């Protein structure tokens, strides 16, 4: 592409890079506001402004990366926590679903699955198109009367001159009391990027199952073929390096993900090798996904003071597959 001299050839910048502010008009997505981003580097991305600024769909060069569930896009106006059911009825899955802010993971009598942030509309959102990237910013609040008042400022940078995306989040305690916080980046991969031939790489220091029994998995690994009604598998990892990679022969693409080790010390792994629900979730988090009560019992809760800011960063770098050697 003649990127240096492109002005000679185009009448509108949207021929190369564009952001469309849209609103859905049918089904349960009705009223949902979103940004649709297209870049010269090959990205097609949907950021759902009314769903916590999550990335509900991501394609690169027309190839789907994320998993899309049978629910389809659902506006946050339909959300009612109701233990697990409320979240799951709205769970489009997508490329990124955020969990938090005051709690995430398994539900209990007072808290729903993965918190409320993913079903909370953003405010003060905007976008800017720069020479080499597109930046989307906004705020999402997890607040209640006589309770926590946490504000997440999210900035998503989509690069136009390379196949990279970064997420820079800043969590601020806008209340007057020290409170616990939990945050999960539920990154999800689906067909055709994810098949039984896709190789997944990371280097665990320690791994365990959901009951905290230590396991020694085989890494790199691949998923098996989908089966009818096969149950999900969930594992927790602490890594030598806060990064993981995937190689997808089906799409000819690879992905390397890096994330902030100090604020996201756990990699949650969600394997679902089920017919019509074939998805791998690799989910950096402040905690494992066993929920608020278990984190408190394990003395693993993090706390944020009034006016304190905690930062979280993720970087996604895609490339074409030239060989199958990836070093973590």
N, C-alpha and C positions, 0 to 999 in steps of 0.2 A: 504494500500500500504506500502511495506517495504522501505520507503523513506530513512531511515538511512543506510540501507545495499544495496541500489540499485546497487552500482557499481559491486557487485558480479554477477548480473543477466543480465547486459546490455553490448552490444558491442559498442554502440554509444549513446551519450547523447540525440540524436534526438528521441530515443525511448520514452523519457519522455517529454522533452521540446525542441522546435525547432523554428527557424525563417527561412523562405524561402523568398529570394528576387526574386520577380517574375515580369513578364511583360505580359500584356494581348495581345492577338493576333487576336481578331475578333471583329466585330461590332464597335460601337462607343467607346468602351473601348480600342481599338487598341493602343498600345504604352504606356498605363497607367502603371506606376511602383508602386509596392506595397510590403509591408511585410505581409506574412501570418504567424501568430503565433499560435502554439499549445502548450498547457501546460498539465502537469500531474494533475493539479487541475481541468481540464475539459474545459478550454477555447479554442475556435477557433475564431480567430480575424483577420480581414483584415484592415490594415492601409494603406490608399491610399496616397502615397508620392507625387503624382502629383496633389492631390486634398487637399492641405492644411494640410496634415497629419490627415485627418478626419478618424474616425472609420466607415468604410462603411458597415461592417457586424460583428455581434457578436453572437456567440452561446455558450451555456454552457451545457455540457453533451449532445451535439447534439440537444439541444432545441433552436430554434430561439428566440432571444430577440427583435431584431430591426424590423423596417418596411422597406420593399424594394419596391420602386415604379415601375411603368411600364417603366420608362426611362431606368432602369438598370444602370450599371456603364457607365459613359461617361467621356472620357478624357477631361482635361481642354483645349486642343487645339481647341475644338468646342465652347468654351465659348465666347459669345458676350453679354454684359450687356442688352441692349435693354429693358430698364424698368424692368418689371417682367419676360418677356418671356425667356431671356437668362438664368437666374437662374433656372427657373422652368423646362426648357428643359434639364438641367443637374442635376436636383434634384433627385438623387437616394434615398434621405432621410437618410437611414442607421441608425446606432446607434448614431452617432455624426456628425452633420454638423455645422461648425463654421461660424458665421457671423461677419463681421468687415473688416478692422480694423479701418478705418477712419469714416465709417458709417455702419449702418445695419438697418434692419427693412424695412418699406414701401419705395417704390421707389418714385422719383420725377423727374423733368426735367433734373437734372444733375447727379443723382445717381440711380443705379439699386437696386433691391431687395437684401437685406442682404449683400451687399458689394461684394468684389472680393476675399477675402482670401480663401474661400472654393474652388475656381477655380484657385488657384495659386500653382504651383509646389514648393515643399520644396527644400532646398539646404543644403549642409553640414550635411546630415542625416546619421545616423549610428545606430547600435544596439549592445547591449552587453548582454550576458547571464550570470547571477550570480547564486549563490547557491539557493537563494530563490525568485528570480524575473528576469524578462527580461525588459530591459530598451531601449526605442527607443527615439532618440533625433533628432532635426533638426530645421531649421529656415525657416520662411515664411515672405516675405517682401510685404508691401503695400507702394509702392514708386512711385513718379512721378517727372519729371523735373520741377523745380520751384514750387514744392509742398511738401506735407508731405513725410517723410521717416521713416516709422514705421516698426520695426522688431519684430516678435513674435518668441521667442525661446520656443519650445514645448518639454516637456518630458512626455512620457507615460510609466508608470510602470505597468506591468502585473505580478501579483504574481503567483508563481508556487507552493507554499505550502498552499495557501488559495484562495478562490474565490473572489479576490478583484482587482480593477484597480484604479490607481490614475493618474490624469492629473495635471501637474504643468507647467503653462505657465508664461513667463516673457516678457512683452511688453516694448520695449525700443524705445525712440525717437532718431533716429540716425541723425536727421536733425538739423538745426540751429535756428528753430523757435518753439515757443509753439503752439501746434495744438490740435484740439479736437480728441478724440478717442471713439469708441464704440465697444463692443464685446458681442457676443451672443453664448451660448453653447446650440445648438438646439438638445437636447437629445430626441430620438424618440423610441417609443415602439410599437410593432406589434404582430400579431398572430404567435404562440400560447401563447406567454407570456401575451399578452393583449387580453382579451375577455370581454364580459359583466359581467363575474363573478370576474374579477380582481378588487381588492379594492385599491384605491389610497388615501394615507394619507398625509396631511400636515396641519399646523395650521396658517391660515392667520390672520395678524393683520388688514389688510385692503385689500379689493378686489374691482375691477371695471371692466366694460366691455371696449370695444375698444373706446367708446365715453366718457370714464371717468365717467360714471354713476356708483355710488357705488352699489354693489350687496352683498348679503349675501348668499353665497352658502352653500351647505350641504357637510361637510367633516367629515369622509371619503366619497368618492363617487365612483360610477361605471359608465362606459359608457353604452349607450343603444345599442340595436341591430343595425347593419348597415341598411341604407335605400338608395334607389336610389336617386342620385343627391342632397343629403342633404348638405346644406352649412356648412362651417367650423364655429367654435365658438372660439373666442379668449378672454382671460381674463388676467388681470395683478394682481399680488399679492405682497404685502410685508408680510414677514413671521415673526413670533415670534422667530423661530429658522430656520437657513438657511439649511433646509434639507427636504426631502420628502421620502416616502416609497411606495412600491407597493407589494401586495400579489397576486400571480397567482396560483389559484387552478388547472388550466389546466396543468401547468408544474410542480407544486409542488415546486416552487421557490419563494423567496421573494428578494427584492432589497431595500437597503437603500442608499440614495445619500446625501452627505454633500458637501457644497460649501462655498467659502470665502464670508462672509457677507459684509465686507467693500467694496470690489471691485465688487461684484455681488449682489446688493441689491434688484433686482427685479426677481421674478419668473413669466415668461410668460407661459401661459397655452394654448395649441392649441389642440382642440378636433375636430376630423374629424370622424364622425360616418357614413361614406358613403360606399356604396357597392364597394368593391375592393379597397377602400381607407380608411381602418379602422386603424387609428393611433392616438396615444396620444403623443403630444410633451410637455415635461416639460423642460423649457428653462431658466436657470439662465442667467441674462444679466446685463450689466452696465445700461441699460435703457429698457423701454418697446419697443415693436416692431412697434410703430407708426412712426418710422423713424427719420431721422436727422432734418428735418425742424420742426417737432413737438417737438422734444427734445430741440431744440434751443429756440422755442417759449415758452416752459415751464421752461426755465432756468435750464435744467437738463443735459446739456452737460458737460462732463468731459474733462479736458485738461492735456496734458503731456508736460513737459518742455524738452529742449534739454538734452540728456544724462540721463534723468530720467527713472527709471524702475518701472513698476507697475506689481504686481504679482497676479495671479489667480490660484485657486486650487479647484479641484473636486475629490471626493473619492466615488467609487462605491463598495458596499459590498453586495455580493449575499449570500444567505443561503437557505437551505431546509426549507420548511414550516412544522413546528412542531405544531404550533397553530396559531390562527389568531389574536393574540394580538401584536400590534406594537405601541410603545409609541414614539411620536416625541418630 
